[in-house]
Amino acid sequence: MRILIHGINFHPEPTGIGKYSGEMAAELVAMGHEVRVVAAPPYYPDWRIGDGWRNGYSRHEWKGVDVWRVPLWVPAQPSGLKRIIHLTSFSVAALPVLARQLLWRPDVVMVVAPALTSAPGGWLTARLSGARCWLHVQDFEVDAAFELGLISANGIVRKLVTGIEQWLLRRFDRVSTISWRMLDRTRSKGVERERLVFLPNWVNDQAARPFTGPSRYRQELGIAEDAIVALFSGTLGGKQGLELLPKVAQRIRSHPKLVMVICGDGVMKPHLEQACAGMDNVRMLPLQPAERLAELLHTADIHMLPQNPGAADLVMPSKLSGMLGSGRPVVTTTEPGTELAHVVSECGRVVPPGDDRAFADALIELADSPALRQQLGHRANQYAQKHLIRSVVLGRLDRCLQACATHTTAGVELPRESTQTPK
């Protein structure tokens, strides 16, 4: 089967949607499919074109995937309007490359959002080539933009933008997303249940197995073997509530064993480095190589997952999959009733958004109770093994793609009456 994947991010590093797009494409090739990707050159999370890449049209092969790169405008300081121009620049520049794919005649065209602005080009390519069209939604960027104040919440503007979004969603033969609550939201936007597919962010099978041997990260960072490591690993973005972490670090500073490790790159990194300067209980790491991700995640005794309350149930954090797979408890900030709260309450602690005292208290409780950490970590790994390991998720994706290409609904795996979060 010929599969065309269209999305702004495609870079197989251990962070964000670019990683998942890369792993998905490579796995589909391994399953015997022909896969082409139309994407931008790597630029995220640093908001600059990556070293060794040029901001222009190019073509290369990666793990059997035929990758077509498209130029775009990358703002140094992204804001609401600049982000829209940035995304639109990619979508417009991609049109001639998408037109070239008509001669290839794909069976399925999959658009990966964020970057809903890519949806019209992908949908049109599918329709002109006779392919089926599939939209994968990593987060509801329109809703999140309004909730987080990135776009003015003017009533007329909001009605217009959400109307366009809903019209686009209803044009696709399949719409997949990463959480059950997001599937519910998709249905509320007018997408029929028969078109929906649950496609969560996965964790590599290796990362969900027990990690043996001493931690080189503890040695490299000068952390004692008996210390309790509270880890945040991921993109240091502006919509994740990361400003909480320095306040938490200050509160746990007197604990004799707790050490905080913050790993990643992004727009928040300078602020975090400045706020944590002089704290001997904080270590900071740049983004780590993909081959060391499992070791990094298993270095933690506790995972930290702060979140911006405005994005609740609009964005299911992709990093959660790796946290759960590592078999460690998670401390997160979210409101009761969200899917994130539902999942983490079974294998960690949920505290109110912005409450650094409650977050610090949860870390101290877990640090002082090895038995509780073990119990909650076991539950986390069980959840990942059942719902999130890569072989399970991508096996389901393969079946659903085959069904989509043959115009059937076989493989659309939803509960009969509801999309309630499974345990």
Secondary structure as a PSIPRED ss2 file (coil, helix, strand):
# PSIPRED VFORMAT (PSIPRED V4.0)

   1 M C   1.000  0.000  0.000
   2 R E   0.000  0.000  1.000
   3 I E   0.000  0.000  1.000
   4 L E   0.000  0.000  1.000
   5 I E   0.000  0.000  1.000
   6 H E   0.000  0.000  1.000
   7 G C   1.000  0.000  0.000
   8 I C   1.000  0.000  0.000
   9 N C   1.000  0.000  0.000
  10 F C   1.000  0.000  0.000
  11 H C   1.000  0.000  0.000
  12 P C   1.000  0.000  0.000
  13 E C   1.000  0.000  0.000
  14 P C   1.000  0.000  0.000
  15 T C   1.000  0.000  0.000
  16 G H   0.000  1.000  0.000
  17 I H   0.000  1.000  0.000
  18 G H   0.000  1.000  0.000
  19 K H   0.000  1.000  0.000
  20 Y H   0.000  1.000  0.000
  21 S H   0.000  1.000  0.000
  22 G H   0.000  1.000  0.000
  23 E H   0.000  1.000  0.000
  24 M H   0.000  1.000  0.000
  25 A H   0.000  1.000  0.000
  26 A H   0.000  1.000  0.000
  27 E H   0.000  1.000  0.000
  28 L H   0.000  1.000  0.000
  29 V H   0.000  1.000  0.000
  30 A H   0.000  1.000  0.000
  31 M C   1.000  0.000  0.000
  32 G C   1.000  0.000  0.000
  33 H C   1.000  0.000  0.000
  34 E E   0.000  0.000  1.000
  35 V E   0.000  0.000  1.000
  36 R E   0.000  0.000  1.000
  37 V E   0.000  0.000  1.000
  38 V E   0.000  0.000  1.000
  39 A E   0.000  0.000  1.000
  40 A C   1.000  0.000  0.000
  41 P C   1.000  0.000  0.000
  42 P C   1.000  0.000  0.000
  43 Y C   1.000  0.000  0.000
  44 Y C   1.000  0.000  0.000
  45 P C   1.000  0.000  0.000
  46 D C   1.000  0.000  0.000
  47 W C   1.000  0.000  0.000
  48 R C   1.000  0.000  0.000
  49 I C   1.000  0.000  0.000
  50 G C   1.000  0.000  0.000
  51 D C   1.000  0.000  0.000
  52 G C   1.000  0.000  0.000
  53 W C   1.000  0.000  0.000
  54 R C   1.000  0.000  0.000
  55 N C   1.000  0.000  0.000
  56 G C   1.000  0.000  0.000
  57 Y C   1.000  0.000  0.000
  58 S E   0.000  0.000  1.000
  59 R E   0.000  0.000  1.000
  60 H E   0.000  0.000  1.000
  61 E E   0.000  0.000  1.000
  62 W E   0.000  0.000  1.000
  63 K C   1.000  0.000  0.000
  64 G C   1.000  0.000  0.000
  65 V E   0.000  0.000  1.000
  66 D E   0.000  0.000  1.000
  67 V E   0.000  0.000  1.000
  68 W E   0.000  0.000  1.000
  69 R E   0.000  0.000  1.000
  70 V C   1.000  0.000  0.000
  71 P C   1.000  0.000  0.000
  72 L C   1.000  0.000  0.000
  73 W C   1.000  0.000  0.000
  74 V C   1.000  0.000  0.000
  75 P C   1.000  0.000  0.000
  76 A C   1.000  0.000  0.000
  77 Q C   1.000  0.000  0.000
  78 P C   1.000  0.000  0.000
  79 S C   1.000  0.000  0.000
  80 G H   0.000  1.000  0.000
  81 L H   0.000  1.000  0.000
  82 K H   0.000  1.000  0.000
  83 R H   0.000  1.000  0.000
  84 I H   0.000  1.000  0.000
  85 I H   0.000  1.000  0.000
  86 H H   0.000  1.000  0.000
  87 L H   0.000  1.000  0.000
  88 T H   0.000  1.000  0.000
  89 S H   0.000  1.000  0.000
  90 F H   0.000  1.000  0.000
  91 S H   0.000  1.000  0.000
  92 V H   0.000  1.000  0.000
  93 A H   0.000  1.000  0.000
  94 A H   0.000  1.000  0.000
  95 L H   0.000  1.000  0.000
  96 P H   0.000  1.000  0.000
  97 V H   0.000  1.000  0.000
  98 L H   0.000  1.000  0.000
  99 A H   0.000  1.000  0.000
 100 R H   0.000  1.000  0.000
 101 Q C   1.000  0.000  0.000
 102 L C   1.000  0.000  0.000
 103 L C   1.000  0.000  0.000
 104 W C   1.000  0.000  0.000
 105 R C   1.000  0.000  0.000
 106 P C   1.000  0.000  0.000
 107 D C   1.000  0.000  0.000
 108 V E   0.000  0.000  1.000
 109 V E   0.000  0.000  1.000
 110 M E   0.000  0.000  1.000
 111 V E   0.000  0.000  1.000
 112 V E   0.000  0.000  1.000
 113 A E   0.000  0.000  1.000
 114 P C   1.000  0.000  0.000
 115 A C   1.000  0.000  0.000
 116 L H   0.000  1.000  0.000
 117 T H   0.000  1.000  0.000
 118 S H   0.000  1.000  0.000
 119 A H   0.000  1.000  0.000
 120 P H   0.000  1.000  0.000
 121 G H   0.000  1.000  0.000
 122 G H   0.000  1.000  0.000
 123 W H   0.000  1.000  0.000
 124 L H   0.000  1.000  0.000
 125 T H   0.000  1.000  0.000
 126 A H   0.000  1.000  0.000
 127 R H   0.000  1.000  0.000
 128 L H   0.000  1.000  0.000
 129 S H   0.000  1.000  0.000
 130 G C   1.000  0.000  0.000
 131 A C   1.000  0.000  0.000
 132 R E   0.000  0.000  1.000
 133 C E   0.000  0.000  1.000
 134 W E   0.000  0.000  1.000
 135 L E   0.000  0.000  1.000
 136 H E   0.000  0.000  1.000
 137 V E   0.000  0.000  1.000
 138 Q C   1.000  0.000  0.000
 139 D E   0.000  0.000  1.000
 140 F C   1.000  0.000  0.000
 141 E H   0.000  1.000  0.000
 142 V H   0.000  1.000  0.000
 143 D H   0.000  1.000  0.000
 144 A H   0.000  1.000  0.000
 145 A H   0.000  1.000  0.000
 146 F H   0.000  1.000  0.000
 147 E H   0.000  1.000  0.000
 148 L C   1.000  0.000  0.000
 149 G C   1.000  0.000  0.000
 150 L C   1.000  0.000  0.000
 151 I C   1.000  0.000  0.000
 152 S C   1.000  0.000  0.000
 153 A C   1.000  0.000  0.000
 154 N C   1.000  0.000  0.000
 155 G H   0.000  1.000  0.000
 156 I H   0.000  1.000  0.000
 157 V H   0.000  1.000  0.000
 158 R H   0.000  1.000  0.000
 159 K H   0.000  1.000  0.000
 160 L H   0.000  1.000  0.000
 161 V H   0.000  1.000  0.000
 162 T H   0.000  1.000  0.000
 163 G H   0.000  1.000  0.000
 164 I H   0.000  1.000  0.000
 165 E H   0.000  1.000  0.000
 166 Q H   0.000  1.000  0.000
 167 W H   0.000  1.000  0.000
 168 L H   0.000  1.000  0.000
 169 L H   0.000  1.000  0.000
 170 R C   1.000  0.000  0.000
 171 R C   1.000  0.000  0.000
 172 F C   1.000  0.000  0.000
 173 D C   1.000  0.000  0.000
 174 R E   0.000  0.000  1.000
 175 V E   0.000  0.000  1.000
 176 S E   0.000  0.000  1.000
 177 T E   0.000  0.000  1.000
 178 I C   1.000  0.000  0.000
 179 S C   1.000  0.000  0.000
 180 W H   0.000  1.000  0.000
 181 R H   0.000  1.000  0.000
 182 M H   0.000  1.000  0.000
 183 L H   0.000  1.000  0.000
 184 D H   0.000  1.000  0.000
 185 R H   0.000  1.000  0.000
 186 T H   0.000  1.000  0.000
 187 R H   0.000  1.000  0.000
 188 S H   0.000  1.000  0.000
 189 K C   1.000  0.000  0.000
 190 G C   1.000  0.000  0.000
 191 V C   1.000  0.000  0.000
 192 E C   1.000  0.000  0.000
 193 R H   0.000  1.000  0.000
 194 E H   0.000  1.000  0.000
 195 R H   0.000  1.000  0.000
 196 L E   0.000  0.000  1.000
 197 V E   0.000  0.000  1.000
 198 F E   0.000  0.000  1.000
 199 L C   1.000  0.000  0.000
 200 P C   1.000  0.000  0.000
 201 N C   1.000  0.000  0.000
 202 W C   1.000  0.000  0.000
 203 V E   0.000  0.000  1.000
 204 N C   1.000  0.000  0.000
 205 D C   1.000  0.000  0.000
 206 Q H   0.000  1.000  0.000
 207 A H   0.000  1.000  0.000
 208 A H   0.000  1.000  0.000
 209 R C   1.000  0.000  0.000
 210 P C   1.000  0.000  0.000
 211 F C   1.000  0.000  0.000
 212 T C   1.000  0.000  0.000
 213 G C   1.000  0.000  0.000
 214 P C   1.000  0.000  0.000
 215 S C   1.000  0.000  0.000
 216 R H   0.000  1.000  0.000
 217 Y H   0.000  1.000  0.000
 218 R H   0.000  1.000  0.000
 219 Q H   0.000  1.000  0.000
 220 E H   0.000  1.000  0.000
 221 L H   0.000  1.000  0.000
 222 G C   1.000  0.000  0.000
 223 I C   1.000  0.000  0.000
 224 A C   1.000  0.000  0.000
 225 E C   1.000  0.000  0.000
 226 D C   1.000  0.000  0.000
 227 A C   1.000  0.000  0.000
 228 I E   0.000  0.000  1.000
 229 V E   0.000  0.000  1.000
 230 A E   0.000  0.000  1.000
 231 L E   0.000  0.000  1.000
 232 F E   0.000  0.000  1.000
 233 S E   0.000  0.000  1.000
 234 G C   1.000  0.000  0.000
 235 T C   1.000  0.000  0.000
 236 L C   1.000  0.000  0.000
 237 G C   1.000  0.000  0.000
 238 G C   1.000  0.000  0.000
 239 K C   1.000  0.000  0.000
 240 Q C   1.000  0.000  0.000
 241 G C   1.000  0.000  0.000
 242 L C   1.000  0.000  0.000
 243 E C   1.000  0.000  0.000
 244 L H   0.000  1.000  0.000
 245 L H   0.000  1.000  0.000
 246 P H   0.000  1.000  0.000
 247 K H   0.000  1.000  0.000
 248 V H   0.000  1.000  0.000
 249 A H   0.000  1.000  0.000
 250 Q H   0.000  1.000  0.000
 251 R H   0.000  1.000  0.000
 252 I C   1.000  0.000  0.000
 253 R C   1.000  0.000  0.000
 254 S C   1.000  0.000  0.000
 255 H C   1.000  0.000  0.000
 256 P C   1.000  0.000  0.000
 257 K C   1.000  0.000  0.000
 258 L E   0.000  0.000  1.000
 259 V E   0.000  0.000  1.000
 260 M E   0.000  0.000  1.000
 261 V E   0.000  0.000  1.000
 262 I E   0.000  0.000  1.000
 263 C E   0.000  0.000  1.000
 264 G C   1.000  0.000  0.000
 265 D C   1.000  0.000  0.000
 266 G C   1.000  0.000  0.000
 267 V C   1.000  0.000  0.000
 268 M C   1.000  0.000  0.000
 269 K H   0.000  1.000  0.000
 270 P H   0.000  1.000  0.000
 271 H H   0.000  1.000  0.000
 272 L H   0.000  1.000  0.000
 273 E H   0.000  1.000  0.000
 274 Q H   0.000  1.000  0.000
 275 A H   0.000  1.000  0.000
 276 C H   0.000  1.000  0.000
 277 A C   1.000  0.000  0.000
 278 G C   1.000  0.000  0.000
 279 M C   1.000  0.000  0.000
 280 D C   1.000  0.000  0.000
 281 N C   1.000  0.000  0.000
 282 V E   0.000  0.000  1.000
 283 R E   0.000  0.000  1.000
 284 M E   0.000  0.000  1.000
 285 L E   0.000  0.000  1.000
 286 P C   1.000  0.000  0.000
 287 L C   1.000  0.000  0.000
 288 Q C   1.000  0.000  0.000
 289 P C   1.000  0.000  0.000
 290 A H   0.000  1.000  0.000
 291 E H   0.000  1.000  0.000
 292 R H   0.000  1.000  0.000
 293 L H   0.000  1.000  0.000
 294 A H   0.000  1.000  0.000
 295 E H   0.000  1.000  0.000
 296 L H   0.000  1.000  0.000
 297 L H   0.000  1.000  0.000
 298 H H   0.000  1.000  0.000
 299 T H   0.000  1.000  0.000
 300 A C   1.000  0.000  0.000
 301 D C   1.000  0.000  0.000
 302 I E   0.000  0.000  1.000
 303 H E   0.000  0.000  1.000
 304 M E   0.000  0.000  1.000
 305 L E   0.000  0.000  1.000
 306 P C   1.000  0.000  0.000
 307 Q C   1.000  0.000  0.000
 308 N C   1.000  0.000  0.000
 309 P H   0.000  1.000  0.000
 310 G H   0.000  1.000  0.000
 311 A H   0.000  1.000  0.000
 312 A C   1.000  0.000  0.000
 313 D C   1.000  0.000  0.000
 314 L C   1.000  0.000  0.000
 315 V E   0.000  0.000  1.000
 316 M C   1.000  0.000  0.000
 317 P C   1.000  0.000  0.000
 318 S C   1.000  0.000  0.000
 319 K H   0.000  1.000  0.000
 320 L H   0.000  1.000  0.000
 321 S H   0.000  1.000  0.000
 322 G H   0.000  1.000  0.000
 323 M H   0.000  1.000  0.000
 324 L H   0.000  1.000  0.000
 325 G H   0.000  1.000  0.000
 326 S C   1.000  0.000  0.000
 327 G C   1.000  0.000  0.000
 328 R C   1.000  0.000  0.000
 329 P C   1.000  0.000  0.000
 330 V E   0.000  0.000  1.000
 331 V E   0.000  0.000  1.000
 332 T E   0.000  0.000  1.000
 333 T E   0.000  0.000  1.000
 334 T C   1.000  0.000  0.000
 335 E C   1.000  0.000  0.000
 336 P C   1.000  0.000  0.000
 337 G C   1.000  0.000  0.000
 338 T C   1.000  0.000  0.000
 339 E H   0.000  1.000  0.000
 340 L H   0.000  1.000  0.000
 341 A H   0.000  1.000  0.000
 342 H H   0.000  1.000  0.000
 343 V H   0.000  1.000  0.000
 344 V H   0.000  1.000  0.000
 345 S C   1.000  0.000  0.000
 346 E C   1.000  0.000  0.000
 347 C C   1.000  0.000  0.000
 348 G E   0.000  0.000  1.000
 349 R E   0.000  0.000  1.000
 350 V E   0.000  0.000  1.000
 351 V E   0.000  0.000  1.000
 352 P C   1.000  0.000  0.000
 353 P C   1.000  0.000  0.000
 354 G C   1.000  0.000  0.000
 355 D C   1.000  0.000  0.000
 356 D H   0.000  1.000  0.000
 357 R H   0.000  1.000  0.000
 358 A H   0.000  1.000  0.000
 359 F H   0.000  1.000  0.000
 360 A H   0.000  1.000  0.000
 361 D H   0.000  1.000  0.000
 362 A H   0.000  1.000  0.000
 363 L H   0.000  1.000  0.000
 364 I H   0.000  1.000  0.000
 365 E H   0.000  1.000  0.000
 366 L H   0.000  1.000  0.000
 367 A H   0.000  1.000  0.000
 368 D C   1.000  0.000  0.000
 369 S C   1.000  0.000  0.000
 370 P H   0.000  1.000  0.000
 371 A H   0.000  1.000  0.000
 372 L H   0.000  1.000  0.000
 373 R H   0.000  1.000  0.000
 374 Q H   0.000  1.000  0.000
 375 Q H   0.000  1.000  0.000
 376 L H   0.000  1.000  0.000
 377 G H   0.000  1.000  0.000
 378 H H   0.000  1.000  0.000
 379 R H   0.000  1.000  0.000
 380 A H   0.000  1.000  0.000
 381 N H   0.000  1.000  0.000
 382 Q H   0.000  1.000  0.000
 383 Y H   0.000  1.000  0.000
 384 A H   0.000  1.000  0.000
 385 Q H   0.000  1.000  0.000
 386 K H   0.000  1.000  0.000
 387 H H   0.000  1.000  0.000
 388 L C   1.000  0.000  0.000
 389 I E   0.000  0.000  1.000
 390 R H   0.000  1.000  0.000
 391 S H   0.000  1.000  0.000
 392 V H   0.000  1.000  0.000
 393 V H   0.000  1.000  0.000
 394 L H   0.000  1.000  0.000
 395 G H   0.000  1.000  0.000
 396 R H   0.000  1.000  0.000
 397 L H   0.000  1.000  0.000
 398 D H   0.000  1.000  0.000
 399 R H   0.000  1.000  0.000
 400 C H   0.000  1.000  0.000
 401 L H   0.000  1.000  0.000
 402 Q H   0.000  1.000  0.000
 403 A H   0.000  1.000  0.000
 404 C H   0.000  1.000  0.000
 405 A H   0.000  1.000  0.000
 406 T C   1.000  0.000  0.000
 407 H C   1.000  0.000  0.000
 408 T C   1.000  0.000  0.000
 409 T C   1.000  0.000  0.000
 410 A C   1.000  0.000  0.000
 411 G C   1.000  0.000  0.000
 412 V C   1.000  0.000  0.000
 413 E C   1.000  0.000  0.000
 414 L C   1.000  0.000  0.000
 415 P C   1.000  0.000  0.000
 416 R C   1.000  0.000  0.000
 417 E C   1.000  0.000  0.000
 418 S C   1.000  0.000  0.000
 419 T C   1.000  0.000  0.000
 420 Q C   1.000  0.000  0.000
 421 T C   1.000  0.000  0.000
 422 P C   1.000  0.000  0.000
 423 K C   1.000  0.000  0.000
